[in-house]
Amino acid sequence: MIRKNLKNIVFFFISVFVLNSCGMDAVYYLYAPTSTYNVPTITSANYSNPSANYETAYCSFKTQQQSNAQYTSDDSPYQFLGTAIYYRIYNNYETMNSDISAISTKISSTNEADAATYIIETKKYQPLRASGTSNDPLIPANKTDTNDTVYIRLTNYQSEEMFSARILVGDGCESGSGGTNYGVPLRNVTENYNFDFGRKQGSENKKVIPQSGDADVTISSTAKASGVWYVALYAIGVGRDESFTTSYSNALHLGAVAISENDENN
């Protein structure tokens, strides 16, 4: 029987579980992604003109598949399922930055297991999906014991393939080429809406603008820039115990990008 024992464990690691078997405790540590290649940011200098930063409007990082490899064997009582990407959309970058700061405090705390809970349950971040896969989590664990490189670009800039919206997974894809293409990043809403708020999409072929009440949107009373939205992203390792209880690693901040509903190119 697996039970959580958060009080007696020093939180140098990320997610902790205790196996009670014949009076002996076995401790499992789930490692979070730690390496980033590109982390886009929103500042007072670039919040109002998303297209000005199109070349760097992507996230790229490495998973921690290798460190969690012991939890991918068929006989392991605890299973590493893979890496999920969580996101949230804001209409005010200062509100977003305030949330990012609060999340960073959780990530840096001694109780690292609290960060994912805070992101998912308190701040209501949603799992990112992709048009070419139904994976859950988005980046599944593999049996190769090697870390996956992941590239995420939410929006399209003109019709250039290098700056097209896509998720790539595999060696050498950190700058936007190579790897396996998982398809277009999708919001976690009813229809398969993407993040191109300035382009027509969906079954009605119209612009789909984030709205108050959407599960993945935080609306402040005042938008920082008219028609501009801000998306923050995190990578989180996902595991499951014998009782099918899902647990999470600490989180890795992947950055934030601005998207204009007034421009097709972001």
C-alpha positions as CSV (number, residue, x, y, z in Angstrom):
1,M,0.0,0.0,0.0
2,I,1.3,3.4,-1.0
3,R,0.9,6.3,1.4
4,K,2.1,9.9,1.2
5,N,4.4,10.9,4.0
6,L,5.2,14.6,3.4
7,K,6.1,15.5,7.0
8,N,9.1,13.3,7.4
9,I,10.9,13.8,4.1
10,V,13.5,16.5,3.3
11,F,12.3,18.1,0.1
12,F,15.5,18.1,-1.9
13,F,13.7,16.1,-4.5
14,I,10.4,16.8,-6.2
15,S,7.6,14.4,-5.5
16,V,7.7,12.0,-2.6
17,F,5.8,8.7,-2.0
18,V,6.2,6.1,0.7
19,L,5.6,2.4,0.2
20,N,4.6,0.6,3.4
21,S,5.5,-3.1,2.9
22,C,6.2,-5.4,5.9
23,G,7.1,-2.4,8.0
24,M,9.7,-1.0,5.5
25,D,9.3,2.4,3.8
26,A,10.5,2.8,0.2
27,V,10.8,6.4,-1.0
28,Y,10.2,7.5,-4.6
29,Y,11.5,10.7,-6.0
30,L,10.0,12.2,-9.2
31,Y,12.4,14.6,-10.9
32,A,11.2,17.7,-12.8
33,P,12.5,19.1,-16.0
34,T,15.4,21.4,-15.3
35,S,17.0,22.5,-18.6
36,T,15.8,25.3,-20.9
37,Y,17.2,26.6,-24.2
38,N,14.9,29.5,-24.8
39,V,12.6,31.2,-22.3
40,P,10.6,34.1,-23.8
41,T,9.5,36.9,-21.5
42,I,7.0,39.7,-21.4
43,T,8.2,43.1,-20.1
44,S,7.2,46.7,-20.2
45,A,9.3,47.1,-23.3
46,N,7.7,44.4,-25.4
47,Y,4.1,43.8,-24.1
48,S,2.2,45.8,-26.8
49,N,3.7,44.6,-30.0
50,P,4.0,40.8,-30.2
51,S,5.1,40.6,-33.8
52,A,8.3,42.5,-33.0
53,N,9.5,39.5,-31.1
54,Y,8.3,36.7,-33.4
55,E,11.8,35.2,-33.9
56,T,12.1,34.3,-30.2
57,A,8.4,33.6,-29.4
58,Y,8.9,29.9,-28.6
59,C,9.9,27.7,-25.6
60,S,12.4,24.9,-25.7
61,F,13.6,22.6,-22.9
62,K,14.6,19.1,-21.9
63,T,12.5,16.5,-20.0
64,Q,13.9,14.5,-17.1
65,Q,13.3,11.1,-18.6
66,Q,16.7,9.8,-17.7
67,S,16.5,10.7,-14.0
68,N,13.1,9.1,-13.8
69,A,14.0,6.0,-15.9
70,Q,13.7,3.7,-12.8
71,Y,10.0,4.4,-12.8
72,T,9.3,3.3,-16.4
73,S,10.0,-0.5,-15.9
74,D,7.0,-2.7,-16.0
75,D,7.7,-4.0,-12.5
76,S,8.0,-0.6,-10.8
77,P,5.2,0.0,-8.3
78,Y,5.4,3.7,-9.2
79,Q,5.2,4.8,-12.8
80,F,6.6,8.0,-14.5
81,L,4.0,8.8,-17.1
82,G,5.8,11.6,-18.9
83,T,5.8,15.4,-19.0
84,A,2.8,17.7,-19.2
85,I,2.8,21.3,-20.4
86,Y,0.4,23.7,-18.5
87,Y,-0.6,27.1,-19.7
88,R,-2.8,30.1,-18.9
89,I,-4.0,33.1,-20.9
90,Y,-4.1,36.6,-19.4
91,N,-5.2,40.0,-20.7
92,N,-2.8,41.9,-18.5
93,Y,0.9,41.0,-18.4
94,E,1.3,42.5,-15.0
95,T,-1.3,40.1,-13.6
96,M,0.5,37.3,-15.3
97,N,3.9,38.3,-14.0
98,S,2.4,38.5,-10.5
99,D,1.2,34.9,-10.8
100,I,4.6,33.9,-12.2
101,S,6.3,35.4,-9.2
102,A,4.0,33.6,-6.8
103,I,4.6,30.3,-8.6
104,S,8.3,30.9,-8.5
105,T,8.1,31.1,-4.7
106,K,6.4,27.8,-4.6
107,I,9.0,26.2,-7.0
108,S,11.8,27.5,-4.8
109,S,10.3,26.4,-1.5
110,T,11.4,23.4,0.5
111,N,8.1,21.8,-0.1
112,E,8.6,21.5,-3.8
113,A,5.6,19.2,-4.3
114,D,3.3,22.2,-3.7
115,A,4.3,24.0,-6.9
116,A,2.3,21.8,-9.3
117,T,-0.7,21.8,-7.0
118,Y,-0.6,25.6,-6.8
119,I,-0.3,25.9,-10.6
120,I,-3.1,23.4,-11.4
121,E,-5.6,23.8,-8.6
122,T,-5.1,27.3,-7.3
123,K,-4.1,29.2,-10.5
124,K,-6.2,26.9,-12.7
125,Y,-3.5,26.4,-15.4
126,Q,-4.7,24.0,-18.2
127,P,-2.9,21.1,-20.0
128,L,-1.7,22.0,-23.4
129,R,-2.8,19.7,-26.2
130,A,-1.7,19.2,-29.8
131,S,-3.5,18.5,-33.0
132,G,-1.4,15.5,-34.0
133,T,-1.7,13.4,-30.8
134,S,-4.0,12.5,-27.9
135,N,-1.1,11.8,-25.5
136,D,-1.8,12.5,-21.8
137,P,0.6,13.7,-20.6
138,L,1.6,15.5,-23.8
139,I,5.2,14.2,-23.8
140,P,4.9,10.5,-22.7
141,A,7.7,8.6,-20.9
142,N,9.9,6.5,-23.2
143,K,11.9,3.4,-22.7
144,T,15.2,4.8,-24.1
145,D,16.4,6.4,-20.8
146,T,17.3,9.6,-22.7
147,N,15.9,13.0,-22.1
148,D,13.6,14.4,-24.8
149,T,14.1,17.9,-26.2
150,V,10.8,19.8,-26.7
151,Y,10.1,22.9,-28.8
152,I,6.8,24.8,-28.6
153,R,5.7,27.6,-30.8
154,L,2.0,28.6,-30.1
155,T,1.4,31.0,-33.1
156,N,2.2,31.5,-36.8
157,Y,4.2,34.3,-38.3
158,Q,3.3,34.8,-42.0
159,S,3.6,31.5,-43.8
160,E,7.2,30.7,-43.0
161,E,7.7,27.1,-41.9
162,M,10.4,28.0,-39.4
163,F,8.0,30.3,-37.6
164,S,4.9,28.1,-37.8
165,A,2.9,27.0,-34.8
166,R,4.0,23.5,-33.8
167,I,5.3,21.2,-31.1
168,L,8.5,19.2,-31.8
169,V,9.9,16.4,-29.7
170,G,13.3,14.8,-30.3
171,D,17.1,15.4,-30.5
172,G,18.2,18.7,-32.0
173,C,14.8,20.4,-32.2
174,E,15.5,23.1,-29.6
175,S,15.7,25.8,-32.3
176,G,12.7,24.7,-34.3
177,S,13.9,22.0,-36.7
178,G,14.1,18.2,-36.5
179,G,12.4,15.9,-34.1
180,T,8.8,14.5,-34.3
181,N,6.1,17.0,-35.1
182,Y,3.2,16.6,-32.7
183,G,1.1,19.2,-34.6
184,V,-0.4,22.6,-33.7
185,P,-0.6,23.5,-30.0
186,L,-4.3,23.5,-28.9
187,R,-6.1,25.1,-26.0
188,N,-7.8,22.8,-23.5
189,V,-11.3,24.0,-24.5
190,T,-14.4,22.3,-26.0
191,E,-13.4,22.8,-29.7
192,N,-9.9,22.3,-31.0
193,Y,-9.1,26.0,-30.9
194,N,-5.5,27.1,-31.3
195,F,-3.6,30.2,-30.2
196,D,-3.8,32.2,-33.4
197,F,-6.3,34.7,-32.0
198,G,-5.9,37.0,-35.0
199,R,-6.8,34.3,-37.6
200,K,-10.1,32.6,-38.4
201,Q,-10.5,29.1,-37.0
202,G,-13.0,26.5,-35.7
203,S,-16.2,25.1,-37.2
204,E,-17.6,28.6,-37.8
205,N,-14.4,29.9,-39.4
206,K,-14.1,33.0,-37.3
207,K,-11.7,34.6,-34.9
208,V,-11.8,32.8,-31.5
209,I,-10.9,35.4,-28.9
210,P,-10.3,34.4,-25.3
211,Q,-13.3,35.2,-23.1
212,S,-14.1,35.7,-19.5
213,G,-15.4,32.4,-18.2
214,D,-13.1,30.3,-20.4
215,A,-11.4,27.7,-18.2
216,D,-7.9,28.7,-19.4
217,V,-8.3,32.6,-19.2
218,T,-7.7,35.1,-16.4
219,I,-9.4,38.4,-17.1
220,S,-8.3,41.6,-15.3
221,S,-10.5,44.6,-15.0
222,T,-8.2,46.5,-17.4
223,A,-6.4,45.0,-20.3
224,K,-2.7,46.1,-20.5
225,A,-2.8,46.6,-24.3
226,S,-6.0,46.5,-26.5
227,G,-6.4,43.1,-28.1
228,V,-3.1,41.6,-26.8
229,W,-3.1,38.4,-24.8
230,Y,-0.3,36.8,-22.7
231,V,0.3,33.1,-22.3
232,A,2.5,31.6,-19.6
233,L,3.7,28.0,-19.7
234,Y,5.2,25.4,-17.3
235,A,6.5,21.8,-17.7
236,I,5.7,19.3,-15.0
237,G,6.6,15.6,-14.6
238,V,3.6,13.3,-14.0
239,G,3.6,10.0,-12.1
240,R,1.1,7.5,-10.8
241,D,1.2,5.0,-7.9
242,E,-0.4,1.5,-7.6
243,S,-3.7,3.0,-6.5
244,F,-3.8,5.1,-9.7
245,T,-3.3,8.3,-7.7
246,T,-1.7,10.9,-10.0
247,S,1.2,13.0,-8.6
248,Y,3.4,15.7,-10.0
249,S,7.0,16.8,-9.9
250,N,8.2,20.4,-9.3
251,A,7.5,22.8,-12.2
252,L,9.8,24.4,-14.7
253,H,8.8,27.8,-16.0
254,L,9.1,27.8,-19.8
255,G,8.4,31.5,-20.4
256,A,5.6,33.6,-21.7
257,V,4.6,35.0,-25.1
258,A,2.3,37.8,-26.3
259,I,-0.4,37.2,-28.9
260,S,-2.4,39.9,-30.7
261,E,-6.0,39.4,-31.8
262,N,-5.5,42.3,-34.2
263,D,-2.7,40.8,-36.3
264,E,-2.5,37.4,-38.1
265,N,1.2,37.3,-37.5
266,N,2.6,36.7,-34.0
